Amino acid sequence: MGQPNFPDPFNGLPDLDKNQTLLFLLATVGQEELALAHIMNAEGEKIQAAVAAFEDDCLTIEDLLAVNDNVNETLKHVIKKEMLLQFKVENVIELFEVVEDC
């Protein structure tokens, strides 16, 4: 098996020093957090729409509970991702300390 072949945007990345690389990793955490915030916002809007439809007698209680279960499962996945991001931040902080000691 050969080496992986990355797309051109990765091949053209500038050479970064250790501190720049660690800051880049922290920036990726921020981007992922922003994506998760958008997902949570969408789930909140989903619940609002379902409640409004329920109040207008367009949804049954079973339908409303199904939406709630779906949102609950999505938020469980968001929480899992948050935990992984916390580990990533902790690793980057540890690496910052190692780089400072060098």
Biopython code that builds the backbone (N, CA, C, O; Angstrom):
import numpy as np
from Bio.PDB.StructureBuilder import StructureBuilder

atoms = [
    (1, "MET", "N", (0.850, -1.169, 0.000)),
    (1, "MET", "CA", (0.000, 0.000, 0.000)),
    (1, "MET", "C", (0.898, 1.235, 0.000)),
    (1, "MET", "O", (1.871, 1.299, 0.751)),
    (2, "GLY", "N", (0.572, 2.206, -0.837)),
    (2, "GLY", "CA", (1.380, 3.416, -0.947)),
    (2, "GLY", "C", (0.952, 4.483, 0.050)),
    (2, "GLY", "O", (0.039, 4.288, 0.852)),
    (3, "GLN", "N", (1.628, 5.594, -0.025)),
    (3, "GLN", "CA", (1.305, 6.739, 0.821)),
    (3, "GLN", "C", (-0.025, 7.335, 0.383)),
    (3, "GLN", "O", (-0.370, 7.270, -0.797)),
    (4, "PRO", "N", (-0.785, 7.921, 1.327)),
    (4, "PRO", "CA", (-2.034, 8.567, 0.925)),
    (4, "PRO", "C", (-1.737, 9.785, 0.056)),
    (4, "PRO", "O", (-0.727, 10.466, 0.234)),
    (5, "ASN", "N", (-2.624, 10.036, -0.870)),
    (5, "ASN", "CA", (-2.474, 11.183, -1.751)),
    (5, "ASN", "C", (-3.512, 12.220, -1.365)),
    (5, "ASN", "O", (-4.703, 12.038, -1.617)),
    (6, "PHE", "N", (-3.062, 13.309, -0.752)),
    (6, "PHE", "CA", (-3.971, 14.357, -0.312)),
    (6, "PHE", "C", (-4.313, 15.274, -1.476)),
    (6, "PHE", "O", (-3.520, 15.435, -2.404)),
    (7, "PRO", "N", (-5.511, 15.882, -1.425)),
    (7, "PRO", "CA", (-5.883, 16.832, -2.482)),
    (7, "PRO", "C", (-4.942, 18.039, -2.494)),
    (7, "PRO", "O", (-4.230, 18.291, -1.522)),
    (8, "ASP", "N", (-4.947, 18.773, -3.591)),
    (8, "ASP", "CA", (-4.053, 19.908, -3.770)),
    (8, "ASP", "C", (-4.084, 20.947, -2.650)),
    (8, "ASP", "O", (-3.019, 21.448, -2.289)),
    (9, "PRO", "N", (-5.241, 21.303, -2.073)),
    (9, "PRO", "CA", (-5.190, 22.317, -1.015)),
    (9, "PRO", "C", (-4.257, 21.923, 0.133)),
    (9, "PRO", "O", (-3.642, 22.793, 0.751)),
    (10, "PHE", "N", (-4.146, 20.634, 0.425)),
    (10, "PHE", "CA", (-3.267, 20.187, 1.504)),
    (10, "PHE", "C", (-1.807, 20.193, 1.061)),
    (10, "PHE", "O", (-0.907, 20.468, 1.855)),
    (11, "ASN", "N", (-1.585, 19.887, -0.208)),
    (11, "ASN", "CA", (-0.214, 19.868, -0.715)),
    (11, "ASN", "C", (0.387, 21.269, -0.749)),
    (11, "ASN", "O", (1.607, 21.419, -0.694)),
    (12, "GLY", "N", (-0.455, 22.292, -0.838)),
    (12, "GLY", "CA", (0.027, 23.660, -0.942)),
    (12, "GLY", "C", (0.074, 24.409, 0.377)),
    (12, "GLY", "O", (0.277, 25.623, 0.380)),
    (13, "LEU", "N", (-0.107, 23.721, 1.502)),
    (13, "LEU", "CA", (-0.077, 24.409, 2.793)),
    (13, "LEU", "C", (1.327, 24.920, 3.089)),
    (13, "LEU", "O", (2.318, 24.270, 2.757)),
    (14, "PRO", "N", (1.403, 26.096, 3.718)),
    (14, "PRO", "CA", (2.722, 26.630, 4.064)),
    (14, "PRO", "C", (3.345, 25.830, 5.206)),
    (14, "PRO", "O", (2.653, 25.140, 5.954)),
    (15, "ASP", "N", (4.657, 25.940, 5.320)),
    (15, "ASP", "CA", (5.342, 25.314, 6.451)),
    (15, "ASP", "C", (5.030, 26.126, 7.701)),
    (15, "ASP", "O", (5.248, 27.337, 7.735)),
    (16, "LEU", "N", (4.527, 25.465, 8.710)),
    (16, "LEU", "CA", (4.176, 26.136, 9.957)),
    (16, "LEU", "C", (5.117, 25.677, 11.057)),
    (16, "LEU", "O", (5.529, 24.517, 11.094)),
    (17, "ASP", "N", (5.456, 26.602, 11.957)),
    (17, "ASP", "CA", (6.260, 26.171, 13.098)),
    (17, "ASP", "C", (5.342, 25.511, 14.121)),
    (17, "ASP", "O", (4.128, 25.448, 13.924)),
    (18, "LYS", "N", (5.919, 25.023, 15.203)),
    (18, "LYS", "CA", (5.137, 24.251, 16.178)),
    (18, "LYS", "C", (4.024, 25.087, 16.797)),
    (18, "LYS", "O", (2.900, 24.604, 16.934)),
    (19, "ASN", "N", (4.313, 26.324, 17.172)),
    (19, "ASN", "CA", (3.283, 27.169, 17.783)),
    (19, "ASN", "C", (2.151, 27.471, 16.811)),
    (19, "ASN", "O", (0.979, 27.437, 17.188)),
    (20, "GLN", "N", (2.494, 27.766, 15.566)),
    (20, "GLN", "CA", (1.463, 28.033, 14.558)),
    (20, "GLN", "C", (0.595, 26.802, 14.334)),
    (20, "GLN", "O", (-0.618, 26.918, 14.159)),
    (21, "THR", "N", (1.205, 25.638, 14.339)),
    (21, "THR", "CA", (0.457, 24.398, 14.159)),
    (21, "THR", "C", (-0.512, 24.171, 15.311)),
    (21, "THR", "O", (-1.658, 23.779, 15.094)),
    (22, "LEU", "N", (-0.052, 24.418, 16.539)),
    (22, "LEU", "CA", (-0.924, 24.241, 17.699)),
    (22, "LEU", "C", (-2.070, 25.249, 17.684)),
    (22, "LEU", "O", (-3.203, 24.907, 18.022)),
    (23, "LEU", "N", (-1.780, 26.484, 17.295)),
    (23, "LEU", "CA", (-2.849, 27.480, 17.174)),
    (23, "LEU", "C", (-3.837, 27.085, 16.083)),
    (23, "LEU", "O", (-5.040, 27.304, 16.225)),
    (24, "PHE", "N", (-3.338, 26.508, 15.001)),
    (24, "PHE", "CA", (-4.204, 26.019, 13.937)),
    (24, "PHE", "C", (-5.133, 24.922, 14.462)),
    (24, "PHE", "O", (-6.317, 24.887, 14.128)),
    (25, "LEU", "N", (-4.576, 24.023, 15.293)),
    (25, "LEU", "CA", (-5.400, 22.956, 15.876)),
    (25, "LEU", "C", (-6.486, 23.542, 16.773)),
    (25, "LEU", "O", (-7.624, 23.073, 16.756)),
    (26, "LEU", "N", (-6.142, 24.566, 17.555)),
    (26, "LEU", "CA", (-7.157, 25.210, 18.395)),
    (26, "LEU", "C", (-8.223, 25.887, 17.534)),
    (26, "LEU", "O", (-9.404, 25.881, 17.881)),
    (27, "ALA", "N", (-7.805, 26.462, 16.421)),
    (27, "ALA", "CA", (-8.771, 27.096, 15.519)),
    (27, "ALA", "C", (-9.731, 26.058, 14.946)),
    (27, "ALA", "O", (-10.911, 26.348, 14.750)),
    (28, "THR", "N", (-9.235, 24.854, 14.677)),
    (28, "THR", "CA", (-10.127, 23.811, 14.161)),
    (28, "THR", "C", (-11.159, 23.419, 15.207)),
    (28, "THR", "O", (-12.294, 23.084, 14.868)),
    (29, "VAL", "N", (-10.768, 23.459, 16.484)),
    (29, "VAL", "CA", (-11.738, 23.191, 17.551)),
    (29, "VAL", "C", (-12.830, 24.255, 17.520)),
    (29, "VAL", "O", (-14.015, 23.945, 17.640)),
    (30, "GLY", "N", (-12.423, 25.505, 17.357)),
    (30, "GLY", "CA", (-13.408, 26.585, 17.273)),
    (30, "GLY", "C", (-14.369, 26.407, 16.116)),
    (30, "GLY", "O", (-15.567, 26.657, 16.251)),
    (31, "GLN", "N", (-13.851, 25.976, 14.985)),
    (31, "GLN", "CA", (-14.713, 25.743, 13.822)),
    (31, "GLN", "C", (-15.700, 24.605, 14.084)),
    (31, "GLN", "O", (-16.868, 24.685, 13.703)),
    (32, "GLU", "N", (-15.230, 23.567, 14.727)),
    (32, "GLU", "CA", (-16.117, 22.439, 15.039)),
    (32, "GLU", "C", (-17.174, 22.861, 16.068)),
    (32, "GLU", "O", (-18.327, 22.438, 15.986)),
    (33, "GLU", "N", (-16.778, 23.689, 17.026)),
    (33, "GLU", "CA", (-17.738, 24.189, 18.017)),
    (33, "GLU", "C", (-18.826, 25.017, 17.334)),
    (33, "GLU", "O", (-20.004, 24.919, 17.678)),
    (34, "LEU", "N", (-18.415, 25.831, 16.364)),
    (34, "LEU", "CA", (-19.390, 26.639, 15.630)),
    (34, "LEU", "C", (-20.365, 25.743, 14.863)),
    (34, "LEU", "O", (-21.567, 26.009, 14.831)),
    (35, "ALA", "N", (-19.849, 24.697, 14.255)),
    (35, "ALA", "CA", (-20.718, 23.756, 13.534)),
    (35, "ALA", "C", (-21.713, 23.096, 14.488)),
    (35, "ALA", "O", (-22.889, 22.939, 14.156)),
    (36, "LEU", "N", (-21.234, 22.710, 15.678)),
    (36, "LEU", "CA", (-22.127, 22.094, 16.662)),
    (36, "LEU", "C", (-23.187, 23.085, 17.140)),
    (36, "LEU", "O", (-24.333, 22.706, 17.384)),
    (37, "ALA", "N", (-22.803, 24.349, 17.272)),
    (37, "ALA", "CA", (-23.781, 25.378, 17.666)),
    (37, "ALA", "C", (-24.879, 25.500, 16.619)),
    (37, "ALA", "O", (-26.051, 25.668, 16.959)),
    (38, "HIS", "N", (-24.501, 25.417, 15.340)),
    (38, "HIS", "CA", (-25.507, 25.468, 14.274)),
    (38, "HIS", "C", (-26.431, 24.256, 14.328)),
    (38, "HIS", "O", (-27.636, 24.376, 14.105)),
    (39, "ILE", "N", (-25.867, 23.104, 14.621)),
    (39, "ILE", "CA", (-26.690, 21.895, 14.738)),
    (39, "ILE", "C", (-27.670, 22.033, 15.896)),
    (39, "ILE", "O", (-28.850, 21.717, 15.748)),
    (40, "MET", "N", (-27.194, 22.501, 17.044)),
    (40, "MET", "CA", (-28.086, 22.664, 18.200)),
    (40, "MET", "C", (-29.170, 23.689, 17.919)),
    (40, "MET", "O", (-30.314, 23.507, 18.334)),
    (41, "ASN", "N", (-28.826, 24.763, 17.223)),
    (41, "ASN", "CA", (-29.823, 25.765, 16.859)),
    (41, "ASN", "C", (-30.887, 25.164, 15.946)),
    (41, "ASN", "O", (-32.078, 25.415, 16.124)),
    (42, "ALA", "N", (-30.460, 24.379, 14.980)),
    (42, "ALA", "CA", (-31.410, 23.736, 14.067)),
    (42, "ALA", "C", (-32.335, 22.783, 14.813)),
    (42, "ALA", "O", (-33.522, 22.684, 14.500)),
    (43, "GLU", "N", (-31.783, 22.084, 15.801)),
    (43, "GLU", "CA", (-32.614, 21.163, 16.586)),
    (43, "GLU", "C", (-33.644, 21.939, 17.417)),
    (43, "GLU", "O", (-34.785, 21.502, 17.569)),
    (44, "GLY", "N", (-33.235, 23.077, 17.943)),
    (44, "GLY", "CA", (-34.187, 23.922, 18.676)),
    (44, "GLY", "C", (-35.306, 24.419, 17.774)),
    (44, "GLY", "O", (-36.472, 24.439, 18.170)),
    (45, "GLU", "N", (-34.948, 24.818, 16.562)),
    (45, "GLU", "CA", (-35.962, 25.260, 15.606)),
    (45, "GLU", "C", (-36.884, 24.110, 15.209)),
    (45, "GLU", "O", (-38.076, 24.311, 14.975)),
    (46, "LYS", "N", (-36.317, 22.900, 15.137)),
    (46, "LYS", "CA", (-37.138, 21.725, 14.819)),
    (46, "LYS", "C", (-38.202, 21.517, 15.901)),
    (46, "LYS", "O", (-39.363, 21.242, 15.599)),
    (47, "ILE", "N", (-37.794, 21.652, 17.155)),
    (47, "ILE", "CA", (-38.746, 21.480, 18.260)),
    (47, "ILE", "C", (-39.800, 22.581, 18.218)),
    (47, "ILE", "O", (-40.988, 22.311, 18.393)),
    (48, "GLN", "N", (-39.367, 23.824, 17.986)),
    (48, "GLN", "CA", (-40.327, 24.932, 17.917)),
    (48, "GLN", "C", (-41.355, 24.693, 16.820)),
    (48, "GLN", "O", (-42.547, 24.923, 17.021)),
    (49, "ALA", "N", (-40.896, 24.232, 15.662)),
    (49, "ALA", "CA", (-41.814, 23.963, 14.553)),
    (49, "ALA", "C", (-42.769, 22.822, 14.892)),
    (49, "ALA", "O", (-43.953, 22.872, 14.558)),
    (50, "ALA", "N", (-42.252, 21.805, 15.551)),
    (50, "ALA", "CA", (-43.100, 20.662, 15.915)),
    (50, "ALA", "C", (-44.150, 21.073, 16.942)),
    (50, "ALA", "O", (-45.307, 20.666, 16.842)),
    (51, "VAL", "N", (-43.761, 21.863, 17.913)),
    (51, "VAL", "CA", (-44.731, 22.325, 18.922)),
    (51, "VAL", "C", (-45.801, 23.193, 18.271)),
    (51, "VAL", "O", (-46.984, 23.062, 18.587)),
    (52, "ALA", "N", (-45.392, 24.084, 17.357)),
    (52, "ALA", "CA", (-46.373, 24.922, 16.656)),
    (52, "ALA", "C", (-47.327, 24.056, 15.838)),
    (52, "ALA", "O", (-48.531, 24.310, 15.822)),
    (53, "ALA", "N", (-46.805, 23.046, 15.165)),
    (53, "ALA", "CA", (-47.666, 22.151, 14.385)),
    (53, "ALA", "C", (-48.593, 21.366, 15.288)),
    (53, "ALA", "O", (-49.747, 21.120, 14.936)),
    (54, "PHE", "N", (-48.093, 20.967, 16.461)),
    (54, "PHE", "CA", (-48.934, 20.250, 17.421)),
    (54, "PHE", "C", (-50.068, 21.141, 17.916)),
    (54, "PHE", "O", (-51.211, 20.701, 18.035)),
    (55, "GLU", "N", (-49.734, 22.412, 18.207)),
    (55, "GLU", "CA", (-50.761, 23.349, 18.683)),
    (55, "GLU", "C", (-51.816, 23.636, 17.624)),
    (55, "GLU", "O", (-52.964, 23.943, 17.943)),
    (56, "ASP", "N", (-51.406, 23.532, 16.339)),
    (56, "ASP", "CA", (-52.352, 23.738, 15.237)),
    (56, "ASP", "C", (-53.049, 22.442, 14.836)),
    (56, "ASP", "O", (-53.715, 22.385, 13.802)),
    (57, "ASP", "N", (-52.898, 21.417, 15.642)),
    (57, "ASP", "CA", (-53.494, 20.106, 15.390)),
    (57, "ASP", "C", (-53.020, 19.462, 14.084)),
    (57, "ASP", "O", (-53.758, 18.714, 13.442)),
    (58, "CYS", "N", (-51.780, 19.765, 13.704)),
    (58, "CYS", "CA", (-51.195, 19.148, 12.511)),
    (58, "CYS", "C", (-50.346, 17.928, 12.871)),
    (58, "CYS", "O", (-50.026, 17.116, 12.003)),
    (59, "LEU", "N", (-49.985, 17.801, 14.132)),
    (59, "LEU", "CA", (-49.198, 16.669, 14.608)),
    (59, "LEU", "C", (-49.916, 16.011, 15.781)),
    (59, "LEU", "O", (-50.589, 16.675, 16.569)),
    (60, "THR", "N", (-49.761, 14.713, 15.878)),
    (60, "THR", "CA", (-50.282, 14.000, 17.039)),
    (60, "THR", "C", (-49.237, 14.048, 18.147)),
    (60, "THR", "O", (-48.089, 14.429, 17.917)),
    (61, "ILE", "N", (-49.640, 13.664, 19.329)),
    (61, "ILE", "CA", (-48.700, 13.609, 20.443)),
    (61, "ILE", "C", (-47.587, 12.603, 20.158)),
    (61, "ILE", "O", (-46.442, 12.802, 20.561)),
    (62, "GLU", "N", (-47.932, 11.525, 19.464)),
    (62, "GLU", "CA", (-46.923, 10.529, 19.093)),
    (62, "GLU", "C", (-45.883, 11.127, 18.148)),
    (62, "GLU", "O", (-44.687, 10.861, 18.275)),
    (63, "ASP", "N", (-46.355, 11.942, 17.198)),
    (63, "ASP", "CA", (-45.437, 12.614, 16.282)),
    (63, "ASP", "C", (-44.524, 13.577, 17.034)),
    (63, "ASP", "O", (-43.324, 13.649, 16.770)),
    (64, "LEU", "N", (-45.109, 14.313, 17.971)),
    (64, "LEU", "CA", (-44.337, 15.265, 18.760)),
    (64, "LEU", "C", (-43.284, 14.545, 19.598)),
    (64, "LEU", "O", (-42.151, 15.014, 19.705)),
    (65, "LEU", "N", (-43.644, 13.433, 20.180)),
    (65, "LEU", "CA", (-42.689, 12.648, 20.959)),
    (65, "LEU", "C", (-41.599, 12.047, 20.080)),
    (65, "LEU", "O", (-40.452, 11.915, 20.509)),
    (66, "ALA", "N", (-41.957, 11.685, 18.852)),
    (66, "ALA", "CA", (-40.953, 11.153, 17.916)),
    (66, "ALA", "C", (-39.935, 12.238, 17.560)),
    (66, "ALA", "O", (-38.738, 11.963, 17.472)),
    (67, "VAL", "N", (-40.406, 13.458, 17.359)),
    (67, "VAL", "CA", (-39.487, 14.575, 17.099)),
    (67, "VAL", "C", (-38.584, 14.778, 18.294)),
    (67, "VAL", "O", (-37.377, 14.972, 18.144)),
    (68, "ASN", "N", (-39.161, 14.733, 19.476)),
    (68, "ASN", "CA", (-38.382, 14.904, 20.697)),
    (68, "ASN", "C", (-37.303, 13.818, 20.815)),
    (68, "ASN", "O", (-36.158, 14.110, 21.163)),
    (69, "ASP", "N", (-37.667, 12.592, 20.528)),
    (69, "ASP", "CA", (-36.684, 11.494, 20.580)),
    (69, "ASP", "C", (-35.562, 11.699, 19.573)),
    (69, "ASP", "O", (-34.394, 11.445, 19.867)),
    (70, "ASN", "N", (-35.929, 12.161, 18.383)),
    (70, "ASN", "CA", (-34.927, 12.413, 17.353)),
    (70, "ASN", "C", (-33.962, 13.518, 17.784)),
    (70, "ASN", "O", (-32.751, 13.388, 17.604)),
    (71, "VAL", "N", (-34.484, 14.589, 18.344)),
    (71, "VAL", "CA", (-33.640, 15.687, 18.820)),
    (71, "VAL", "C", (-32.753, 15.195, 19.963)),
    (71, "VAL", "O", (-31.575, 15.546, 20.040)),
    (72, "ASN", "N", (-33.320, 14.392, 20.839)),
    (72, "ASN", "CA", (-32.558, 13.836, 21.952)),
    (72, "ASN", "C", (-31.361, 13.026, 21.453)),
    (72, "ASN", "O", (-30.257, 13.167, 21.980)),
    (73, "GLU", "N", (-31.568, 12.185, 20.446)),
    (73, "GLU", "CA", (-30.476, 11.385, 19.889)),
    (73, "GLU", "C", (-29.415, 12.275, 19.243)),
    (73, "GLU", "O", (-28.219, 12.037, 19.405)),
    (74, "THR", "N", (-29.848, 13.282, 18.526)),
    (74, "THR", "CA", (-28.893, 14.202, 17.898)),
    (74, "THR", "C", (-28.060, 14.910, 18.954)),
    (74, "THR", "O", (-26.845, 15.034, 18.800)),
    (75, "LEU", "N", (-28.695, 15.375, 20.023)),
    (75, "LEU", "CA", (-27.959, 16.068, 21.074)),
    (75, "LEU", "C", (-27.004, 15.131, 21.814)),
    (75, "LEU", "O", (-25.963, 15.574, 22.298)),
    (76, "LYS", "N", (-27.341, 13.858, 21.907)),
    (76, "LYS", "CA", (-26.393, 12.897, 22.488)),
    (76, "LYS", "C", (-25.122, 12.834, 21.652)),
    (76, "LYS", "O", (-24.018, 12.759, 22.192)),
    (77, "HIS", "N", (-25.282, 12.864, 20.332)),
    (77, "HIS", "CA", (-24.116, 12.846, 19.447)),
    (77, "HIS", "C", (-23.313, 14.139, 19.579)),
    (77, "HIS", "O", (-22.083, 14.117, 19.526)),
    (78, "VAL", "N", (-24.001, 15.250, 19.749)),
    (78, "VAL", "CA", (-23.315, 16.528, 19.945)),
    (78, "VAL", "C", (-22.495, 16.489, 21.234)),
    (78, "VAL", "O", (-21.356, 16.956, 21.261)),
    (79, "ILE", "N", (-23.066, 15.940, 22.289)),
    (79, "ILE", "CA", (-22.349, 15.840, 23.565)),
    (79, "ILE", "C", (-21.108, 14.968, 23.414)),
    (79, "ILE", "O", (-20.047, 15.302, 23.942)),
    (80, "LYS", "N", (-21.233, 13.861, 22.700)),
    (80, "LYS", "CA", (-20.065, 12.996, 22.469)),
    (80, "LYS", "C", (-18.974, 13.752, 21.726)),
    (80, "LYS", "O", (-17.794, 13.638, 22.056)),
    (81, "LYS", "N", (-19.372, 14.523, 20.726)),
    (81, "LYS", "CA", (-18.397, 15.303, 19.962)),
    (81, "LYS", "C", (-17.751, 16.359, 20.859)),
    (81, "LYS", "O", (-16.549, 16.605, 20.753)),
    (82, "GLU", "N", (-18.530, 16.980, 21.736)),
    (82, "GLU", "CA", (-17.996, 17.969, 22.671)),
    (82, "GLU", "C", (-16.925, 17.347, 23.563)),
    (82, "GLU", "O", (-15.902, 17.973, 23.845)),
    (83, "MET", "N", (-17.162, 16.127, 24.002)),
    (83, "MET", "CA", (-16.182, 15.448, 24.848)),
    (83, "MET", "C", (-14.885, 15.208, 24.069)),
    (83, "MET", "O", (-13.794, 15.400, 24.607)),
    (84, "LEU", "N", (-14.998, 14.792, 22.818)),
    (84, "LEU", "CA", (-13.812, 14.580, 22.003)),
    (84, "LEU", "C", (-13.053, 15.888, 21.772)),
    (84, "LEU", "O", (-11.822, 15.907, 21.769)),
    (85, "LEU", "N", (-13.788, 16.965, 21.580)),
    (85, "LEU", "CA", (-13.144, 18.263, 21.400)),
    (85, "LEU", "C", (-12.427, 18.701, 22.672)),
    (85, "LEU", "O", (-11.360, 19.311, 22.609)),
    (86, "GLN", "N", (-13.011, 18.391, 23.819)),
    (86, "GLN", "CA", (-12.344, 18.710, 25.081)),
    (86, "GLN", "C", (-11.014, 17.972, 25.195)),
    (86, "GLN", "O", (-10.016, 18.550, 25.625)),
    (87, "PHE", "N", (-11.000, 16.705, 24.812)),
    (87, "PHE", "CA", (-9.750, 15.938, 24.814)),
    (87, "PHE", "C", (-8.733, 16.575, 23.864)),
    (87, "PHE", "O", (-7.547, 16.665, 24.182)),
    (88, "LYS", "N", (-9.206, 17.012, 22.703)),
    (88, "LYS", "CA", (-8.317, 17.633, 21.722)),
    (88, "LYS", "C", (-7.702, 18.909, 22.297)),
    (88, "LYS", "O", (-6.501, 19.141, 22.152)),
    (89, "VAL", "N", (-8.516, 19.729, 22.944)),
    (89, "VAL", "CA", (-8.005, 20.969, 23.547)),
    (89, "VAL", "C", (-6.988, 20.650, 24.635)),
    (89, "VAL", "O", (-5.940, 21.290, 24.715)),
    (90, "GLU", "N", (-7.291, 19.673, 25.466)),
    (90, "GLU", "CA", (-6.358, 19.289, 26.528)),
    (90, "GLU", "C", (-5.028, 18.816, 25.946)),
    (90, "GLU", "O", (-3.966, 19.140, 26.477)),
    (91, "ASN", "N", (-5.084, 18.050, 24.856)),
    (91, "ASN", "CA", (-3.850, 17.587, 24.199)),
    (91, "ASN", "C", (-3.055, 18.752, 23.630)),
    (91, "ASN", "O", (-1.828, 18.778, 23.733)),
    (92, "VAL", "N", (-3.740, 19.706, 23.036)),
    (92, "VAL", "CA", (-3.041, 20.864, 22.476)),
    (92, "VAL", "C", (-2.389, 21.669, 23.590)),
    (92, "VAL", "O", (-1.258, 22.130, 23.435)),
    (93, "ILE", "N", (-3.079, 21.845, 24.704)),
    (93, "ILE", "CA", (-2.504, 22.581, 25.838)),
    (93, "ILE", "C", (-1.253, 21.876, 26.345)),
    (93, "ILE", "O", (-0.246, 22.522, 26.635)),
    (94, "GLU", "N", (-1.316, 20.561, 26.451)),
    (94, "GLU", "CA", (-0.129, 19.800, 26.871)),
    (94, "GLU", "C", (1.022, 19.989, 25.885)),
    (94, "GLU", "O", (2.177, 20.124, 26.289)),
    (95, "LEU", "N", (0.702, 19.997, 24.596)),
    (95, "LEU", "CA", (1.745, 20.180, 23.588)),
    (95, "LEU", "C", (2.337, 21.586, 23.646)),
    (95, "LEU", "O", (3.536, 21.760, 23.429)),
    (96, "PHE", "N", (1.504, 22.596, 23.937)),
    (96, "PHE", "CA", (2.027, 23.946, 24.121)),
    (96, "PHE", "C", (3.070, 23.981, 25.235)),
    (96, "PHE", "O", (4.106, 24.634, 25.111)),
    (97, "GLU", "N", (2.779, 23.270, 26.322)),
    (97, "GLU", "CA", (3.707, 23.229, 27.455)),
    (97, "GLU", "C", (4.998, 22.535, 27.061)),
    (97, "GLU", "O", (6.076, 22.955, 27.483)),
    (98, "VAL", "N", (4.912, 21.485, 26.263)),
    (98, "VAL", "CA", (6.113, 20.781, 25.808)),
    (98, "VAL", "C", (6.935, 21.687, 24.898)),
    (98, "VAL", "O", (8.160, 21.733, 25.014)),
    (99, "VAL", "N", (6.281, 22.401, 24.003)),
    (99, "VAL", "CA", (6.984, 23.280, 23.066)),
    (99, "VAL", "C", (7.671, 24.421, 23.824)),
    (99, "VAL", "O", (8.787, 24.813, 23.485)),
    (100, "GLU", "N", (7.001, 24.950, 24.850)),
    (100, "GLU", "CA", (7.596, 26.032, 25.638)),
    (100, "GLU", "C", (8.835, 25.566, 26.392)),
    (100, "GLU", "O", (9.768, 26.342, 26.598)),
    (101, "ASP", "N", (8.848, 24.302, 26.802)),
    (101, "ASP", "CA", (9.992, 23.754, 27.551)),
    (101, "ASP", "C", (11.203, 23.523, 26.641)),
    (101, "ASP", "O", (12.331, 23.439, 27.125)),
    (102, "CYS", "N", (10.977, 23.420, 25.328)),
    (102, "CYS", "CA", (12.086, 23.137, 24.403)),
    (102, "CYS", "C", (12.918, 24.364, 24.131)),
    (102, "CYS", "O", (13.887, 24.298, 23.376)),
]
sb = StructureBuilder()
sb.init_structure("model")
sb.init_model(0)
sb.init_chain("A")
sb.init_seg("    ")
for serial, (resi, resn, name, xyz) in enumerate(atoms, 1):
    if name == "N":
        sb.init_residue(resn, " ", resi, " ")
    sb.init_atom(name, np.array(xyz, "f"), 0.0, 1.0, " ", f" {name:<3s}", serial, name[0])
structure = sb.get_structure()
